[in-house]
Each structure stands twice: as structure tokens, then as C-alpha cells.
Amino acid sequence: MRPRQNIIELFSTFIQFNADRFSHWITEPRLRRSLENAITRLEQTENSETFWMLYWYKSWQCESSNFSKSHLTAYLQESCYWAAEKTSNNFGSNQYTLSDCFQIAIANIDTVLKGYNPTQGFPLKNYASAIFSSTIRNLLRDRLEVNISTTWSLLRRISQKRLVESLQQTGLSEEKIATYLLAWKCFKTLYLPEQATGTRKLPAPDQATWEAIANYYNQQRITQLQPGAMEINPEILEKWLTTCAKAARNYLYPPVVSLNAAKPGQEADEFIDSLPETATESLLTEIIAQEELQNRAEQLKHINAVLCGAIVKLDPEAQNIIKLYYGQNFTQQQIAQHLEIKQYTVSRRLTKARESLLLALAQWSQDTLHISPNSNVLKDISIVMEEWLKDNLSNSNF
């Protein structure tokens, strides 16, 4: 991947995929004009990406710019790409490609921006990389679970709330949703397979069960549905339940659509063309001063020093374990074999080493930045610490 060369590129270009790999950077003209206008109005000659990251982040927080989120989405393209590549390779999914994983992650840009706290001194790119990776992993696991579940297993496991939301998403009337919901309740009541209810491979009910469910529905409709509700047979019942399962799959895990895909019925236009037109930008008062940027650079140096110092204080065995785990991607079992110790010993030592590093970083944060180490702060620090360990312990010059 060719690195972007300047501030204009960093905040106005997006990755173009070809054959599921990075092809080139594509410029969004409206974002480019937006950034050029901001540079002119602010008379800003500072080429620091940190300055402009914080500028657009503050603007996004104040909701004073229609383009702030788009600029930050462009800025985080590399973080999202590398997180998608690493996670998709490790996960080993044949169904979801690198570009699929990229879109899954970048669609959660709001989660990254809402969770990021610039006062803690951690780079947005590092924080975003951790969130993107976590998002992809969790979604791939959940989607795999849904995709390999049969229709009948999915219907037994889904909650009533989720099923109603799924059916509402399809645009069905409230009356129709009520009939589908009653059919689903009757199905759950009478379909009691011998296998454990948590299995993903439940077969369809047999004919006798279908008839029993249909009869039970016809009895319940008299009191639970509006007068005149139609009587159904097993074939209609099966069709309704299949529709419910399809709606649930599409609602819980909608298909990924590329921004470069053609709009339905408008093959000449792409979804990316729907970005809003340039709007007048509001000048943020008292925007980040140069002194603040220098302070942040110093904070990052201190964070590196704190973690390096904390690692040095660990005993040799603990140092060896975390270097093998983070630097060489060894599993705990591989580390145990390599060091000729028990796996539970590796797990215990690894947990203790993490706690020591987290404590050192939290103490520095409290003493230097005067940030109280509450649960949210510790969670953020832990995420960034994990990324730091992966990035730095894999460096042969560490």
C-alpha cells in the first residue's frame, strides 16, 4: 500500500479495492475542497496530522461540520485496512473477504469516534485499530453462527423482540406481524426436538408436528388475533416461518454493500456519489494550539517510556512470555512447550504481566494527566496497551 503523502490526501482519499486487495487511493473532490477551504480560512500552515485529526474530531463533537465524520473516515482508512487484513487472515473465513471485513469495520466508525477520548493522550489510529479488529472478530463469529444454523434452529433461538424488529424492517403491517408472531409462538411451544435446543442443525418438524402446530394456531387465533383471522394449514405455516427466519437473518446481519456499487436502477451512479454537497464550515473558536500538540507528543514519548520501563521490571520469564505471545504470535500452548512449563503457568504469568503493565500506565495517567482510573479509563488504556504490545514487541529492535 502506497503511503499517503500529505494532509490533503490523508483526509480526503479512500481505498480503492481490486481483486480484494488495495489498488490505489481515490480522491473525494468534495472532501478535498472542504479541507482546502478550512486551511484557507484558518490560515493554517501546520502540516501535523494530529492537528487536523483533532480539528475534525472537535468539529464532529460540536456537530458544526457536515464533513467532519467523512474526513475522519478517510483518515482511518489505513487503520481499518490493516485491521481487516490481519483479522481476516487469523480468522480464516472463506465466506468474508478482506474487502468485506474492511466494510464491516468502517461501518462502525461511529463506535470508534464515540469511544475515543483524546484527553487520555492515545492516538486515534491506535484506538481505532483495536476497535476495528474487535468489531470484525465479533461480527464474523456471530454471522458464522447464524449462517450455519438451520431455519428451525434460528427460530428456536431468536427472541421475540428481535423477531418483531426483523419483521417490521420488511415493511409488513402490524396485523400481518401479529399472525407471524403467533405462528412462531405455536412453533416454539410444540416443536420440542430430541436434540439440545442450542444445536445449530435442528431438522424441520415432521408432518405430525406441522399439523399439531397448525391446529394449535387455529385455536389460538380466535382469542389472540383480530376477528376474521384466516385459518391456516401446515403448508402456509411452514411458509410463514421460513419468511420469519429469512427476515431475521437479513435484519441481524444485513449483506455488505460496497460504496462503489451501482445504485439500484441507476447503474451510472455509485453510493459514494451520495455524499452531501459542500456546506459552509463553522470556524472552531480557540482551536487546538501548537502548545497542546507539543504536549501530546511529549505524552506519547512518556507512554513509551512507562511501558518499556514496566517491561524491564518484569522477571526474565515473564518478559520472555510476553515477547513470545505478542512479538511472535505464539499461543499459550506453544509457549509452554517452548519454555517447558505448564500451560496454566503461562496463562497465570501472562495475566500477571498484563496487570503489572496496566497498573504502571494507569498510575502514570493519574500522576501526570490527573485522570482518575475508573473502569472506562482502564478499559481504554487496556485496549491501547494491547495494541502497543503487538506493535512494539514484534519489532526486532525493541
Steps between C-alpha positions, in 0.01 A plus 500: 500500500642838397511735803308823458736792459332807649215635714270547201531131409473381857159658551340479156596168338358150530626151422406357162493119499583279204482120517447535875829687550605862525520653152544876544377806686196674358433867580156621605489850340255648749713395797809640329327837449374493858853453635649763270234749611572424867874553447433835330255625762717401793816621324641172627847412383546221754538166318459289811249220447431511875387862469253422224383176661412692815351784296253271325438300814410815694285611209324163498434530874352847455301385195612818329612330177318272259837368386675427830402134516592449133843656552563274800379196305754582229772551763441153651511308170844346567412401857185331376678327210777347711254397773282334235794321338643370826166393646373335182826304466493387861130418494534290186157585361440389143163670481611855582782654299742773604279765341196358681682524833615852414143614439373325812753694706476842334121488538562519875689830483245653740597245766864604464429874517260473794739285701816701429621742767780729377573628852656165586784562257458192282507530117165458327654259249611259773165512675313455171716203401408317821128575464496406132668165573261424785198595288602273213576204728171524685290546188668217311437264790135604529438487126657157478270385779192630317606379156564142608177481702199338335176694465345309789798540731508874436128532572536315830789722611384847392323721755151638445633856503752428224246313291250788518773749403600276209146482368446873543813559294338320205210748499227255601182635659442464874215258431721276288782513755254388770404192296866411435584551866217271613615233252854528643372468859304187409810359329712563812235342722450176310829438319711330765772306318699232675826686435610777735328827410837671456604286204547676166381204291141443611294326229157612385201372698339182372155502339319412823666789680415742217135399524500536878654848480250608232208372708630677810536823303143474372378464858705792632413740216141524623602670825837657414443648154246735352163354397508346156860378519544226240533133584826347379634159402850355556624622160408862573647469849835378364506781244436761771773365726749488213421866430563579868841330492602680180397836647697425816820417308475814287424720800765365738777485241416697184717440193803724450462741207802677351500879483608455140202280416247640254176638641197283424354617171780756459790299365692816409510624861673359808402524867811706569354770275233559765737681736349840588600809309749743645350698786628809671739403776481663841830625635575328830592758759824458686601203284780278620809709572849398400594464865234231542641308206845510650362381832334204331822403326675506837225287651546235233872489574423456869254218428771313310744560783251383764420173322862428410599563861221278630606215271860526616382463862332168424695186584678332206244224461209746484690713248563194287133398513359835389763532225410156364126569535489849349821511298490159334126424526562179696195337658511422871542133417795574269660717768459221756671253267774748413580584865425147627245616757130435557243689290312621809828650620532690173142626532552614859832672427359670190202636694725624779735672252207677331374619837841637590528696174142629530563611856815689397318676217198582718727639771680719249166619362382598846825668606575683174165557328296507822252249356325286761534133403130404489371195314455684168847652512658163587312339211635760254851473640486121476398513132781737407751304711415180311559676167825648627624155606415349161665784309815536710579147614491383140777750424835322500665821622280527809 
